[in-house]
Amino acid sequence: MTTPRPLVRPARVLAAALAAGTLFATAACSGSDSSASPESDASSTVAERGLAAQTTSPASESPSDLSEEGARNALITPADIEDDWTQVRDPREWRDTLLVGSVDVAAFVDGQSDVQDCQRLVDALFDETLLGKPTGASAVTGFQQGDSPLLYQVAAYDKAELDDSMQWLSELPDTCDQFTLTGGDAGERTVQVIETSLPQAGDNRQGLTVTVKGESSGDPVTLSLDVAAVQMGADAITVTNGGLDGADHDTTSAAVEQGTQRLQEVLAGRTPSPTPSGIN
């Protein structure tokens, strides 16, 4: 007759007894808070990990790695936009006075609009705040061809603010399709904003053509400007190009295309090679 096997082996009984003793000793030494339990400690740890996961910024929100030197290297050159563009000494002076022929364009677009979004646009046409104030590296350059100026900027921004600025730009053809500027020496001016296409570049892009009609010194004036922005993470390039003879869309496209490539090189840790003349 076969002897029945014990239900629990002696070693397992001993292990269980030791484990029970350890738990009892731990509970006795846990301090005056007798309500604490291993289960509540575990729940607290899980909750803390969950909170940490919620407050940790995702990779897409990481700040820009663009340096001041990198921003300067990413600027376009006259060869990037061809034609007869000449680099100017200090385009930052354009925010105060920008003579195009006999018209001070900076004064011509200096006025007030009843719509805040539209006011923001005209205030930023010839300065470095089209996408808001940069929070990191920034570099700007300017070119002139005949009576047409071109302002070009590379800058790093707060990612969330840059996203909002790109969204603002995309809505301008609807919110500011036509509005009136008042004040200044130019009297009433009519402003129109339409959307234009740009080369497929960067993570996000927006193109506009802004037309301002009015009078200067009693003569009718029409100013046409291309406005373009391309976003790459927390960095962006901006272009403002045009004049009294209209905006050269081909030049705007070339600036966007070549400029995006240069910024990509910089963000990859490389220095862009000089652009050869005669690019296509």
C-alpha positions in Angstrom: 0.0 0.0 0.0 1.4 3.4 -1.0 2.0 6.0 1.7 0.1 9.2 1.1 2.3 12.2 0.2 2.2 15.1 2.7 0.1 18.0 1.5 2.9 20.5 2.4 6.6 19.8 2.4 8.3 20.7 5.7 10.7 23.1 3.9 7.7 25.1 2.6 6.1 25.2 6.0 9.3 26.6 7.5 9.6 29.2 4.7 6.0 30.3 5.2 6.6 30.7 8.9 9.7 32.8 8.4 7.9 35.0 5.9 5.0 35.5 8.3 7.4 36.5 11.1 9.2 39.0 8.8 5.9 40.7 7.9 4.9 40.9 11.5 8.3 42.4 12.5 8.1 45.0 9.7 4.5 46.0 10.7 5.6 46.4 14.3 8.5 48.7 13.4 6.6 50.9 10.9 6.2 53.8 13.4 3.2 55.3 15.0 1.1 55.3 11.8 -0.6 51.9 12.2 -2.9 52.6 9.2 0.0 52.2 6.7 0.2 49.0 4.8 2.3 47.5 2.0 -0.7 47.8 -0.3 -1.0 51.6 0.4 2.7 52.1 0.0 2.5 50.4 -3.4 -0.4 52.5 -4.4 1.4 55.7 -3.5 4.4 54.6 -5.6 2.3 53.9 -8.6 0.5 57.3 -8.2 3.9 59.1 -8.0 5.1 57.4 -11.1 1.9 58.3 -12.9 2.3 62.0 -11.9 5.9 62.0 -13.0 4.9 60.5 -16.4 2.3 63.3 -16.8 4.7 66.1 -15.9 7.6 64.9 -18.0 7.8 66.9 -21.3 7.7 64.7 -24.4 10.6 64.8 -26.8 8.8 67.0 -29.2 8.7 69.8 -26.5 12.4 69.7 -25.9 14.2 73.1 -26.3 16.1 74.0 -29.4 19.8 73.1 -29.8 20.4 76.0 -32.1 23.4 78.1 -31.1 24.1 81.7 -32.0 26.9 80.6 -34.4 24.5 78.0 -35.9 21.8 80.6 -36.5 24.3 82.8 -38.3 25.5 79.8 -40.4 21.9 79.0 -41.3 21.2 82.4 -42.8 20.8 82.5 -46.6 23.3 84.3 -48.9 22.7 86.3 -52.1 23.6 83.2 -54.1 20.6 81.4 -52.5 18.1 83.8 -54.0 20.1 84.7 -57.2 19.1 87.7 -59.4 20.6 91.0 -58.3 20.0 90.9 -54.5 22.6 92.8 -52.5 23.1 92.2 -48.8 22.5 95.2 -46.6 24.6 96.3 -43.6 21.9 96.4 -40.9 18.3 95.4 -41.8 17.3 96.1 -38.2 17.2 99.8 -39.1 14.2 99.0 -41.4 11.8 99.0 -38.5 12.3 102.8 -38.2 12.8 103.9 -41.8 12.6 101.9 -45.0 12.8 103.9 -48.1 11.4 102.2 -51.2 11.8 104.8 -54.0 10.4 107.9 -52.4 8.1 106.1 -50.0 8.9 105.4 -46.4 7.4 101.9 -46.3 8.0 101.6 -42.5 5.8 104.7 -42.0 3.3 103.6 -44.6 2.5 100.4 -42.7 2.6 102.1 -39.3 -1.0 102.4 -38.2 -3.8 101.0 -36.1 -6.3 98.2 -36.7 -9.4 97.4 -34.7 -8.5 93.7 -34.9 -5.7 92.6 -32.5 -4.5 89.8 -34.8 -4.3 92.2 -37.7 -2.4 94.7 -35.7 0.1 92.1 -34.6 0.8 91.4 -38.3 1.4 94.9 -39.4 3.6 95.6 -36.4 5.9 92.7 -37.2 6.2 93.1 -41.0 9.7 94.6 -40.9 11.1 93.5 -37.5 12.0 90.2 -35.8 8.8 89.4 -34.0 6.6 87.9 -36.7 6.6 84.6 -34.7 6.9 86.2 -31.4 10.1 87.0 -29.4 12.8 84.4 -29.8 13.8 82.6 -26.6 17.1 81.3 -27.8 19.6 82.0 -30.6 18.6 84.4 -33.4 20.2 85.9 -36.5 18.8 88.2 -39.2 20.0 89.4 -42.5 18.5 91.6 -45.3 18.9 92.1 -49.0 17.8 94.8 -51.5 17.1 94.5 -55.2 16.0 97.8 -56.8 13.2 99.1 -54.6 12.4 95.7 -53.0 13.7 94.7 -49.6 13.9 91.2 -48.2 14.2 90.4 -44.5 15.3 86.9 -43.4 15.5 85.5 -39.9 16.5 82.2 -38.2 15.6 81.9 -34.6 14.8 79.5 -31.7 11.5 79.8 -29.8 9.5 78.3 -27.0 8.0 75.3 -28.8 4.4 75.8 -27.5 4.5 79.5 -28.3 5.9 78.8 -31.8 3.1 76.3 -32.4 0.6 79.0 -31.4 2.2 81.6 -33.7 2.1 79.2 -36.7 -1.6 78.6 -36.0 -2.1 82.4 -35.8 -0.5 82.9 -39.2 -2.6 80.1 -40.8 -5.8 81.9 -39.6 -4.9 85.4 -40.9 -6.4 84.9 -44.4 -9.8 84.5 -42.6 -9.5 86.8 -39.7 -7.7 89.6 -41.6 -8.7 89.0 -45.2 -9.4 92.7 -45.5 -9.1 95.4 -42.9 -8.3 99.2 -42.5 -5.3 100.9 -41.1 -5.7 104.3 -39.6 -3.4 106.9 -38.1 0.1 108.0 -39.1 0.9 110.3 -42.0 -0.6 108.0 -44.7 -4.3 108.3 -43.7 -6.5 105.3 -44.3 -5.0 102.3 -45.9 -6.7 99.1 -47.0 -4.9 95.8 -46.2 -5.6 92.5 -47.8 -4.2 89.1 -46.7 -4.3 86.0 -48.9 -2.7 82.6 -48.5 0.1 81.5 -50.8 1.8 78.2 -51.4 5.3 77.4 -50.3 7.7 74.5 -51.1 7.2 71.4 -49.0 9.8 72.2 -46.3 10.2 71.8 -42.6 7.6 70.4 -40.1 5.1 73.2 -40.8 4.9 76.2 -43.1 2.7 79.1 -43.9 2.8 81.6 -46.8 0.9 84.9 -47.1 0.8 87.8 -49.5 -0.1 91.1 -47.7 -1.2 94.0 -49.9 -1.4 97.6 -48.5 -3.2 100.3 -50.6 -3.3 104.0 -49.7 -1.6 107.3 -50.4 1.8 108.7 -49.7 2.4 112.4 -50.2 -0.8 112.6 -52.2 0.2 109.8 -54.6 -1.5 106.4 -54.7 0.7 103.6 -53.3 0.3 99.8 -53.4 2.8 97.8 -51.3 2.8 94.0 -51.9 4.7 91.7 -49.5 5.3 87.9 -49.3 5.4 86.7 -45.7 6.6 83.1 -45.2 7.5 81.0 -42.1 8.8 77.5 -41.9 8.9 75.6 -38.6 11.4 72.9 -37.6 10.7 71.7 -34.1 11.4 74.7 -31.8 13.2 76.6 -34.6 11.9 78.6 -37.5 12.9 80.7 -40.5 10.9 83.8 -41.6 10.9 85.7 -44.8 9.4 89.1 -45.7 9.9 90.1 -49.3 8.3 92.6 -51.6 7.9 96.3 -52.5 6.0 98.8 -54.6 6.5 96.7 -57.7 4.9 93.6 -56.2 6.4 90.5 -54.5 8.7 88.1 -56.3 7.2 84.7 -55.3 10.0 82.8 -56.9 12.5 84.6 -54.7 10.4 83.8 -51.6 10.3 80.1 -52.6 14.0 80.0 -53.2 14.7 81.6 -49.8 12.4 79.1 -48.1 13.8 76.1 -49.9 17.5 77.0 -49.6 17.1 78.3 -46.1 15.4 75.2 -44.8 18.2 73.1 -46.2 20.8 75.3 -44.5 19.0 75.1 -41.1 18.7 71.3 -41.5 22.5 71.1 -42.0 23.1 73.2 -38.9 20.7 71.2 -36.7 22.5 68.0 -37.9 25.7 69.4 -36.5 27.2 70.4 -39.9 28.3 73.7 -41.3 26.5 74.5 -44.6 28.7 74.8 -47.6 28.7 78.1 -49.5 25.9 78.1 -52.0 27.4 78.1 -55.6 26.2 80.8 -57.9 23.7 79.8 -60.6 21.6 77.4 -58.5 18.4 76.1 -60.0 
